[in-house]
Amino acid sequence: MRLAVFLCFILFLNTLHSQSLIESNIRVNHLISGTLLEQNIKSDTLAIIIPDSGATDRDGNQRNMQSNSLKFLAEGISNEGISTFRYDKRLIPLILQNTLREESLRFDDFVNDAVDIVKFFKEKYTSIILIGHAQGSLVAMLAAEEIEVAKIVSIAGMGQPIDKLIISQLELQAPGLVENAKQAFKDLKETGKSKNYSQGLISIFKPSVQPFMKSWVSYDPSEIITKLNLPILLIQGTKNLQIPQEQSELLKTVRPEAKLVLIKNMNHVLKEIEGDDLENSKSYNEPYRAISSELIKNIVSFIKE
């Protein structure tokens, strides 16, 4: 009986701790809105969470993928006394307003958004950390070239330009498309257009997205990371089906002073996977499933050190 009462008391304390967070919806500009999480006692440190590719919202979700990965990440960090801001990518309001023009998008749009967010909070916080997830890792590094931040956390960051990563993925999953993809990327970089691409590659090379792909492929994360003079934490899950472990290891090789943490069984949406690839894939649509506690522990320790 005493044990049951004690467990209820611990549960009450944990709930009270979670409820101490103050949630505010913040509008940075006409395209960027997000959620600021703070404790009752305001922190001088803010972690800005930058999402992965696609029309990803502040919680890490897309239309057909509900994982709540970034929501849980923000809550976990803020529960440790560090304020967080997570935001909807500009694609979200553009889609909702029916004003999205794919042919007008450039990779630098995402970088400029991150810079604008840092500027918005610069006077309110003495220390700003950028946490980039996958594509967001490159966005964070490019933003840090434009505006001063204290630290960067790269989660599942790419170490190669996007064309090389896509080709390496095709070599494993669709080897018959590899040579066509190489030629299409070559044409895109040299002439700005790709014409003779396979229908199997249409999501990458359809005319409306080619300007964006051309702007993205011009960046090499392994070159950019060497230009940054600030502490960097590289985090990679060992069960990431989208970004292989070697990508973070490549960033560590070119930036030896960066800290690399490999989290056992963590997948791309930050969940712990004990089983097979089927469990891994299903977790992308399990919004109730907690993210890795080791992830939060390592990020908080890095920010506070």
N, C-alpha and C positions, 0 to 999 in steps of 0.2 A: 504494500500500500504506500509506504514511504517513498519507494522507488518511483511509483507512478506519479506521485505528487511532485517529486523532484524533476522528472522528465517534463511534466506540464509546465513547471516553472522555467525550465531551460527553453522550452518552445515559446513561452510568453516573452522571455528576454530577446530571443531571436526575432520575433515578430515586431517587438517594440523597436529594436535596432533598425529593422528594415523600414518601419514607418517613420523614422526620424528624418528621412530624406524629403527634401522640398523639391517638387517638380514644377518647372516653369517652361511654358512654350515660348520660344524666342524667335523672332523674325529678324534675320540679319539683313536681308534685302528682298526684292520682289521674287527671287528664285530660291532663296535659301531660308528654310525654317527648320528648327530642331528643338530638342528637349535638353534643358539644363537641369542637372541633378546636383543638389548641394545638401550638406547636413545643416542642422540648425546653427552651428558655429561655422561661419564661412571660411573656406580654405583659400589660401593665397595661390594655390596650384590648380590649374585646369588642364584636364586631358581631353583633347578633341579627337573624336573617333571618326575616321574617314572610311567610307564603305568600299566594298568590292565593286566589280564591273556590273553593268546592266542597270536597270531601273530599280535600284536598291533603296529601300527607305531607311529611316533612322533606326529601326529595330533590327535591320539586317535581313528584311523580308522582301520578296518579289511576288508578283501576281501568282505564280505557281510554285512558290517555295516559301513556306512559313516556318522559320526556325527560331526566331526571336534571339538569335545569337548576339547581336550588338546590344540589344536591350539588356540581356543578362550580363553582358560584359560591363556596360555602364553602371548597372546597379551594384555589381560586385566591387568595382573600383570605388564608387562613391560611398559604399558602406564602410570603406576603410579610411574615410576622411578626405578623399580627393574629389574635387568637383569634376563632373564630366559634361561634355556637350556632344550629342550625336545628332545627325541631321539627314534629311531626305536629299538625295542627289537631285540636281536640277532637272533631271529627266522626269521626275514625279510630277511637279506642277505643270511642266510643259505637256505631258500626256493628259493630265486632268483638264487642262485648258484647251486641249486639241490644237496646240500651237507648236508641237514638236516637228522640227524639220531636220531629219537625220543628216542631210547633206551639209547642213550648216554647223554641225557639231565638230569640235576639235578637242584633243586631249587637254590642251592648255585651259579650256573652259573649267575643267575640274580642278586644275591647279589654282586658277584665279579664285575659284570659290573658296578653296582652303585658305588662301592668303587673306581674302576678305573676312573670313571668320576669325582668323588670328587678329587682324586689325581691330575688329569689333570688340574683342575681349581684352585687348592689350592693356588698356588702362585699368581694367578691373582686377587683373591677376598679375602677380610678379613673375610667375613661372608657368609657361605653357608647353605642354608636351603633345606631340602629334602621334596618334596611334593609327597606323594604316593597315587595313586588311587586304591582302592580295594586290589588286590593282591600286588600292588605296595606299599601299606601301610606296609605290613609285610617286604617287601624287604627293605624299608627305615629304619625300626627299626633294622633289622639285620645289615644293612650297618653301622648304627650309633654305633653299638657295635664294629665295626672293625676300624672305622676312625672317627675323631672328626668333628662334624658339629654343627652349632649354634642352630638350631631348627628343629622340624619335624611337618609337616601338614599331617594328615591322613584323606583322603576323602573316606567315605564308607569303612572304614577298618574293617576287620574281628576280632572279639574278641575271637573266638574259633578256634581250629585246623580245617583244611579243611574237615576232615572226619565228624566231628560233624555238621558242617554247611551243608554239602551235605545231611546228614541224616535228618536234620530238614527240609530242602527243600523238600525232598522226602515225608516226613510225610504229607506235605500239598498238593503236586502235584501228587505223585504216591505212595500211602501208601502200595501198594502191593509189592513194591520193597525194603521196609525198612529193613526187616530181612535179606534178601539176601545181601544187601549192608553192613549191620553191620558185617556179617560173612566174606564178602570179604575183608573189611578193617582190620578185626582182623587177617585174614590169611596173609595179606600183611605186617602188622606190625610185626607179630611173625615169619614168615618164609621167607618174602621177595617176596612172590608170591601169587597170587589169581588165582584159577582155576575154581571153580564152581560158576561163576557169571552169572547173567541173561543177555540175549542179550540186554535188555533195559539199561544195565549199561556198555555197551561195550566201550563207549567213555571215561569212567573213568578207566576201568580195562583191556583194551586190552593189551596184553603182552608188546608191544613197549613203552607204557606210564607208566607201573607199576613202573619202577625204579624212574621216576620223581615223581609220586604220593607218593611213599614211602618216598622220601626225603622231600616232602612238608608236609606230614602229621605229620612228627616228630616235627614240630614247633608249639608252642602254643603262639599266640600273647599276651594273657593275662599274661603269664609269662615273655615274653621278654620285654614288655613295663615297667614292674616294675624295670628292671635293668638299665634303661636309666636315666641319670642325666642331663636333658635338657628340655627346654619348649616344650610342645606338644599341638597342636590344633587338636581336633577331630571334623570333620564336617560330618554331615549326612543329607541327604534329606528325607523328610517325604513321598515321593512317589517313593522310590527305590524298584523296584520289585525283585532285585537280592540279595541285602544285607539288611536284616531288621534292623530297628532302634535299636533293642535290642543289636546288635553287638557293636555299638559304645558306647552304654550305659554300656555294660559290661567292655569295656576298661576304661571308666570313673570311674567305681566302683573300679577297682583294682589300678587305678592311679588317686586318687581324685584331685590332684593338676593340672591335665591336664584340659584344657578348652574345653568344649563340646558346639558346636553350632548346633542346629537343624534348617535346612532351609526349610521352608514351601513350599511344592509342587515341590521341586527339585527331579529329578529322578536319575538313575544310570549314565546316560551320561550327567549329570549336567544341564539338561534343565528344565525349569519351565513348569509344566503340570497342567492346570486348569481343564481338562476334565477327561475322564475315562481311563481304561487300554489300550484301543485301541489307543487313542492319545499318551499314554505313549510309547507303542511299536513302533508306526510309527515314533516317534521322533528320534529313533536310526538311521534312514536313512533320516534325514532332516539336511544336512550339513549347510544349510543357517540359521537354527534356532539358535538364540543367547542362551548362557548359562546364568545361574543365576547371576544377578548383585550382589546379597547378598553374593554369594560365593566369588567373587573377593574382595568385600569390606571387608569381614572378614579376608581373607588371608592377604591382604595388611596391614590391621591394626595390625594383629598379628606379621607380619614380622617387621614392623616399630616400634613397641612398645618397 
